Amino acid sequence: MRHVFGVLVGLVVTALLLFGAGWAVQEAGVGLVPLPAESGPKIWIALGVMAAIGLLVGLVVVGRASPLATFVPSMVLLAWTVVYTLDVRRAMGLVPDDPTFHRLLLQAGRGMGLLLTTGVYALLGILLFLPVLMPSRWAPRFRDEEEYEESGEQDYR
């Protein structure tokens, strides 16, 4: 059950990294144009979203959740980076850019393209893959003490 929950958490983290971070990067104006001289409420909201996403990713990486919670988003980000390395046109075709989409989804898509082309998704993918390599993450959190004691008594008789 722990790993099923881990897959669900991984899907949520993936969506937040793709759409939330993409939207926040575009909203903050971290494109090719310089930042405005005044910091308005839009920039503060975008920075707050970035901080919340960073906090969530940090909790998933260092927490005792299933390693699948980090494996799912790492594979999505690393696979998209590999596709970008092999075929830029195909990778950028995965970015939502159809004018019939909602304005916020289009804005998130532009941010996703920026994060992909600058290598941020590759870095995050590697960061999220590291907890999968730790054997302690795959072990159960704790053993049932009664079961351990019963099995120990049977061995000594």
N, C-alpha and C positions, 0 to 999 in steps of 0.2 A: 504494500500500500504506500510505503514511503517513496518508492520510485515513481508510482503513478502521480503522486502529488508533485514530485520533482519535475516530471514532464510538463505538468500544467504550469508550474512556476516558470519553467524554461520558456514556454510559449508566451507567457505574459512579459517576461524579460526581453524576449526577442522583439515583440511588438513595441515595447517601450523604447528599446534601443534604435529600432528602425524608424518608427514614426515619431515618437516623442523627441528623440535627439535630433532627427532631421528637421522637425518643425522648429525646435528651439534654436538651432544653429541659424536657420534662415531668418527667424524672428529677431534674433540679436543682431543681424546684419553682418555676419562674419563672412560675407562673400568677398567679391573683388573690390567693393566700395569701402572706403574708410568709415569708421564708426562716427556717428554724429557727435557734435561737441557736447550736446546736452543729453543726459541719460533720462529718457522718459520712462513711463510705466511699462511700455512694451519690453524694453530691455531688461528691466528688473524681473518681470514675469518669466521671460525666456531664461535668464540666469537662475531663477528659482527652479524652473523645470529641469535645467541641466544639473543643478545640485541634487534635486530629488532623485533623478535617474542615477547619478553617481553614487548616492547613498544606497539605493536599492541594489545596484550592481555590487557594491562593496559588501553589503550584507549577504548577498547570495554567494559571493566568492569565499568569504571567511566563515560563514555560518555552517551549521551542521546539517544543512539540507542535503537531499540526495544529490550525487554528482551529476545526475541527469538535468538538474536545474541549471547547471552551467554548460553542460555538453550540448544541449539543443541550440542555444543562441550562438555558441562558439562555432558549431558546424555551419550554421546559416551564414554567419559573417565571414568565416574562412572560405566557404564554398563560393560565396559571391565575389570575394577577393580573387580567388583562383580564376573564376570565369572572367573577371575584369582583366586579369593578367593575360589570359589566352585570347580573349576576343572582347575588345572594348565596346564595340557596337552592341553585341548581344547583352553584355552586362548592363549597359546604360538603357537598353530596351526594357529591363525589369523595373526601372524607375517609373512611377506613375506620372504621366505627362499629358494624358488625354484631356482636352479642354472641357469635356463633359463632367469630369470629376469635380468634387467639392474643392473650393478654394484652399482650405486648410490641408487637404490631401496633396494638392499640387505644390503647396509651399513645403510640406514635409518631403515630397519627392525631390525637390531641388536641393534641400538640405542633405538628403540621403546620397544624392549624387556627389555633393561636395565632400561628405565624410568618406565616401568610397574612393574617390579619386585622390584624396590627400593621404590615404592609408590609415585613417583613424579606425575604420572597421577591422582592418588586419590586426592592429595592436589590441583592440578590444577582444577579438576572436582568440588571440594567443593568451591573453590574460584570463579569459573565461575557460580555456582548455586546461590550464595548469591544475586546478583542483581535481580534474578527472584522473590525473596521473597519481594521485595520493591514495595509497591503499586504505588508509584509515577512513576515508570518505565512503568507501563501499561497505565497510563493516557496520553492523547494527550499532545503535547508540549505546545500548547497555544490554547485558545478559540478564535473564531472569534468575535471580539468586536462588529461589527455591528449586528450580530445575537443576542448577549447578550443584547444590547441596545433595539432592537426591541421587544424581548420577555419581557423586563422589562416595556416598555411602554404599552404593551397590558395588563399587570397584573394590572396596576393602573387605567385603564379606566372603 
